[in-house]
Amino acid sequence: MEKTTEAFRTIGEVADELDLPQHVLRFWETKFSQIRPVKRAGGRRYYRPEDIALVAAIRVLLYSEGYTIKGVQRILKEQGVRAVMAASGGARGVAPIRPEPEAPAPAPLPARMAPVVLSSAPAAPRSVVLALAAPAPTSVVTCLSAQDRHRLEAILAELTECSRLLA
């Protein structure tokens, strides 16, 4: 049995209709004060048609148009709810956005960069000490700044000292 377009909808129904998890709707309520579903006893949320249209418009702006939450908040503050709905193209009745297929997994680290288990700490049976095997030649790692490289070398030295102390 279908509800009329004017009927209030639960958070589950809205989540299914807009292809969003319920926790995202709850989170958006904290970020966008304009989303105000009616809350009954026990905290159950009921979304009015205008609430659903606004959520759908926000969804389009965030997921399809590439706006950030702050960007949508700025539009709502400066131009109002109608501007958000207009910017999203009406939004109601849009096809659900399906996630892009996952990118292939990154290639495994070369052996010289793979984590190596050195020892287990007897005081904490679940903790394992890890260290990097031989550091990669500087010609391989070209995306690090000198400052980042220095920080990583300091961390490696600290981990090596911790490993020595535990051994």
C-alpha positions in Angstrom: 0.0 0.0 0.0 1.6 3.3 -1.1 1.4 6.5 0.9 0.1 9.7 -0.6 2.7 12.3 -1.5 1.5 14.4 1.4 1.9 11.7 4.0 4.6 11.9 6.6 7.4 9.4 6.3 9.6 7.7 8.8 13.4 8.0 8.7 13.6 4.5 7.3 11.2 5.3 4.4 13.1 8.5 3.6 16.4 6.6 3.7 15.1 4.0 1.3 13.6 6.5 -1.0 16.7 8.6 -1.2 19.2 5.7 -1.0 20.9 7.1 2.1 21.7 5.4 5.4 19.6 6.5 8.3 22.7 7.7 10.2 23.5 10.1 7.4 20.0 11.7 7.8 20.5 12.1 11.5 24.0 13.6 10.9 22.6 16.1 8.4 20.0 17.1 10.9 22.9 18.3 13.1 24.6 20.1 10.3 21.6 21.7 8.6 19.2 23.3 11.0 16.6 23.7 8.2 16.0 19.9 8.3 13.4 19.6 11.1 11.4 16.4 11.0 8.5 16.2 13.5 9.6 14.1 16.5 6.9 12.1 18.3 7.1 10.6 21.8 10.1 8.3 22.0 12.0 10.4 19.5 10.6 8.8 16.4 11.1 11.1 13.4 8.5 11.8 10.8 9.5 13.7 7.7 7.1 16.1 5.9 7.1 16.3 2.1 9.1 19.6 2.3 11.7 18.0 4.6 12.1 15.2 2.2 12.5 17.6 -0.7 15.1 19.6 1.2 17.1 16.4 2.1 16.9 15.3 -1.5 18.2 18.7 -2.7 21.1 18.6 -0.2 21.9 15.0 -1.3 22.1 16.1 -4.9 24.4 19.1 -4.0 26.7 17.0 -1.9 26.9 13.8 -3.9 26.3 14.9 -7.5 27.4 18.5 -7.6 30.4 18.2 -5.4 29.5 20.8 -2.8 30.9 20.5 0.7 28.7 20.6 3.8 30.0 24.1 4.5 29.2 25.1 0.9 25.6 23.9 1.2 25.4 25.6 4.7 26.5 28.9 3.1 23.9 28.6 0.3 21.2 27.9 2.9 22.3 30.8 5.1 22.7 33.3 2.3 20.0 32.3 -0.1 17.6 30.1 1.8 16.0 26.7 1.3 14.4 27.6 -2.0 17.8 28.4 -3.5 19.1 25.0 -2.5 16.2 23.3 -4.0 16.5 25.3 -7.2 20.3 24.7 -7.4 19.7 21.0 -7.2 17.2 21.0 -10.0 14.2 20.2 -7.8 15.8 17.1 -6.5 12.6 15.2 -5.7 12.2 12.1 -7.8 15.9 11.9 -8.8 17.3 8.4 -9.3 19.2 7.1 -6.4 23.0 7.7 -6.6 24.8 4.4 -6.6 28.4 4.4 -5.4 31.1 4.2 -8.0 32.7 0.8 -8.5 35.6 0.4 -6.2 39.0 1.3 -7.5 41.4 -1.6 -7.8 43.4 -2.3 -4.6 46.8 -0.5 -4.5 49.8 -2.6 -5.2 51.5 -4.2 -2.2 54.4 -2.4 -0.6 57.8 -3.6 -1.8 59.5 -6.0 0.6 61.9 -3.3 1.8 59.0 -1.2 3.0 56.7 -4.0 4.3 56.1 -4.1 8.1 58.2 -6.8 9.8 57.3 -8.3 13.2 60.4 -8.0 15.4 59.1 -9.3 18.8 56.1 -9.6 21.0 56.1 -7.7 24.3 55.6 -10.2 27.2 53.8 -7.7 29.4 51.1 -7.1 26.8 50.5 -10.3 25.0 48.3 -8.8 22.2 50.7 -6.0 21.3 53.2 -6.5 18.5 56.2 -4.3 17.8 56.5 -3.3 14.1 59.4 -1.7 12.3 60.1 -1.0 8.7 62.8 -3.1 7.1 65.6 -1.2 5.3 64.5 2.4 4.4 63.7 3.0 0.8 66.3 4.8 -1.3 65.6 8.5 -1.5 65.2 8.3 -5.3 62.1 6.0 -4.8 60.2 8.4 -2.4 60.0 11.6 -4.2 56.6 12.9 -2.9 57.9 13.7 0.6 59.1 17.1 1.6 62.4 17.3 3.4 60.5 18.2 6.6 58.3 15.1 6.3 61.2 12.9 5.5 63.0 14.2 8.7 59.9 13.5 10.8 59.6 10.0 9.4 63.3 9.3 10.1 62.9 10.5 13.7 59.9 8.2 14.1 61.8 5.3 12.7 64.7 6.0 15.0 62.3 6.1 18.0 60.7 2.8 17.0 64.1 1.2 16.5 65.1 2.3 20.1 61.8 1.0 21.5 62.4 -2.3 19.7 65.9 -2.5 21.2 64.6 -1.8 24.7 61.9 -4.5 24.4 64.4 -7.0 23.1 
